[in-house]
């Protein structure tokens, strides 16, 4: 089991109807129960930091992170205020990690800027999964956006920098992409992705479960286009950049699903965690 640095990486769902039990359809309850169980298992490993790469914090040009010592505010789903009209949150940040990450990005010539505004508010892609994974917000949080001008290579490099920062600071860190897989949306929450896109998602999930990270990254851009992955796959690609580094250090990885693959308005959603096989076996028990 990793003693310091990145403990695990993964992908988690953030469908807005997961935010409150009274609006969660039965077919999405698997995502909520999966995140709650995942949170129990991960918190038992004593992580010191959650890093959430959210598809609902969108930056056009530059990479940012939350550099505030404290996160306090009200999260609203701007696209769906009927579903998340306003929920309060309060969590600690990690200024040291944020400063070191900005330095690492800049050393790699990854465009980045400072975000220390006290008025910054979490997006629901950050809030929703954390509300189940760490409902008391006991563990410090860093949030990171998707960057529209970043190609896959830059996303991989940005993710590698997150990994390297955790390793340098010896911070036990879990890196999670808050993202759907297929995301060709339609009206009607009950609708699945097309059969073709479901097959593409299931193939990539199988590769992740088997620890085939190089195969996933090699074909990720083509997959992201064919399955119309949320935000072009940028959040997942950033997570994969960190996961490649984790595999190089650990030698081999495995993945474990928490909950079942579920639909939301034509999107495909799944919670999956990646780490070394021994830790994954621990999470199974």
N, C-alpha and C positions, 0 to 999 in steps of 0.2 A: 504494500500500500504506500502511495506517495506520502512522505513525511512532511514535505513542504512544497511550496509552489502549487501548481494546478492539480487538484484532486480529481476532477472530472469535468467533462464538457457535455453539451447536449442541446436538444431542441425541445421547447415547451410551447403549449398552445395558449392563446390569449383571447379567444373568441369573446366578445363583450358579454354574451349571455352567460358566461361562466362567472360573472362578477357577483351575482346574487342568486341564491337557490330558487327563489320564486319565479325567476325568468329563465332558468336552465332547462331546455328540453331533455326528456329522458335519454334520447340518443346521444346527448353530449355529456351526460353525467359521468361517463367513463373517463372523460378528460379531467373532471374535477377530482374524482376519487383517485385517479392516477397521480395527479399533482400532489395531492395530500399525502399519499403513501411515499412518493418520491421525496417530498420534503422531510418526512419522518426519518427516512433512511439516510438522507444526506446530512441532516442536522446531527445525527448520531455520530457522524464522522468528524464533527467539530470544525467545520469550515470557518474561516475568518472573514470571508468576503464573497458576496455574490456579484458577478459581473453579468449584466443583462444587456444584450444587443437587441434593440427593439426596432421592429419594422414600422412602428408608429411614432418614432422620433426621426424625422426626416431632415437631413442636412443636404443642401445643394452642392456645396463645394468642399467644405472642410470637415475633418474629424474633430469631434468633441468628446468630452466625458463630463460627468458631474463632479465638480471639484469642491463642492460645498461640504463642510464638516457635518452638516445636519440637513436632512431632507424632511421638510414639513410643508404640507399644503393640501390642496383638494384636487383630485384627479377627475376630469370630465372627459367623456368620449365625445369629442367635438363633432364627429360624423354621426354619432348616435346618442345624443343627450337624453333620449327617452330611456335608453338602456343603462347608461352610467351618467346620471344627472349631476353627480358630485359625491365623492367618497373621500374622506380625510385619511391621511397617512402620516406617519412619523417614523423615520429611520435614521440611523447614523450613516455618514459617508466615510470616505477614506482619503483624506487630502494627500497623504504621503504617496499612496499608490497612484492617484490621479496625476500628481505632478511628475512622478517618474514615468508614467505612461506617455504623457505629452512629450517629455524629453526623448523617449524611445522612438515615438513616431517621427519626431523631427530629425533624429539621427538617421532614420531610414528615408528621409525626404518624403514622408507622407504628410500632405498638407493638414495642419491642425491648428486650432486656435483655443483660446482660454474661455472657459465658461464658469465664472464665479458669481454670476448674478444671484442675489438673494430671492429674486422673483421667479426663478425657474420652477416649473411644475412638471411632475411626472406625467407621461403619456400612459394610456391604459395598457399598452404592450409591456410596459415595465410593471405596472401595478397588479394586473390581473393574475399572472402566474405567481408572483411573490405573495399575494394574499392567501394562496393555498400552500405554497412551499414553505413559507415562513410567516404564518399568520400574525405572530406577535412582533414581527420585524426586529428580531433579536440580533441579527447579523448585519454588519455594514453592507451597503449597496453602492455600486457604481453602475450607471446607465450609459449606454453608448448608442449613437444613432446609426442608421444606414445613410450612406453618402452617395447621392445620385451620380456624381461624376466619377466615382470609383469603379474601375473594372474588377474582374475577379482576381487578377493578380494583386491588385492593391488591397482588396479585402483580405486575401490570404496573408499578405504581409502585415496588415494591421492586426490581424488575429495573432500572428506569431509574436508581435510586439507585446500583446497582452500577456501571452504565456511567459515571455522572457522577463517581463516586469514582475510577475508573480514569483518566478524562480529567483530573481535577483533579491527581492525583498523577503523571500522565504515566507510568503503569505499563502496560507492554505485557501485556495480559491476555486470556486465553481463557476465556469463560464457557460452561460445559457443563451442560445439564440431564441428569442421570442418571435416565432414565425409560423405561419402555415407552410405546408409543402405546396401542393397544387393550389392555385389561387385565382382561377378564372371565374370570377364571381357572377352570380345570377341572382335575381330576386326570388326569395323563397328559401328560408333557412334550412328546410328539410332536404334540399337538393344536394346530391353527391357530385363530385367531379365526373368527367366522362370516364368510361371504362378504360380507355387508353391511358388517361392521366393517372387513374388509380393504379394501373399496372406499373407505370413509371415510378410512382411513389413507393409502391411495395418493393420494387426492385432496389431502390436506393436505401430503403429501410433495412432490407435484408443484408445489403452490403455493409451498412453501419453495424448491424448486430454481429456480423462476422469479423468486424475490425478491419475491413478492406478500405482503409482510409485513402490510400493512394489511388485506388480505382475510382472511388467517389470523386476525389478532387480532379483527377484527369478528365473525367467525363461530366463534371458538374455544370459547366457553362451550357453544354448541349442539353442536358437534363433540365436545367432551370428554364430554358427557352421552351422546350417541348411541353413541360408540365405547367408552365406559367407560374413559377414559384413566386411567392409573395416578395415584392420589391426586388424582382429580378434575381432573387436568391442571395442578396448581399448580406443579410444577417447570418444566414446559415454558412455562407462562404467565410465570413469573418470567424465564426466559431470553428470551422474546419481548419483555418490557418493555425489556430491554437492547438487543435487536435493532432495535426501532423507533427507538431513539435512534441506533444505528449507521447505520441507513438515512437518517435525517435529516441526519447529518453527511456520509455518503458519497454520497448522491444516489440510488444504486441498489445492490442486492445480488443475489447469486446463491447457490445452494446446490449442494453436491456430496455424493453418497452415498459412503460407504466400506463396502463389503460389500453383501450383499443383505438384503432384508427377511426376517426369520426368526421362527419360532414358538417359543413355550415355554409349555406348559400353558394354551393358549388366548390368550396374549398375542401382540402384534405388536411386533417390535423392529427398530430400524434405527439406524445411525450416519449423521448428516448434519451437515455444517459449513456455516456461512453467513458470507459476507464480501463485500467489493466484488468485482466481476467480474474485475478484473485479478489480484487475489490468488487467486481461485478458479481462474483459468487457470493460475497458477503451480503450484497444488496438483495440477492435472491432469497436469503434465509429469513 
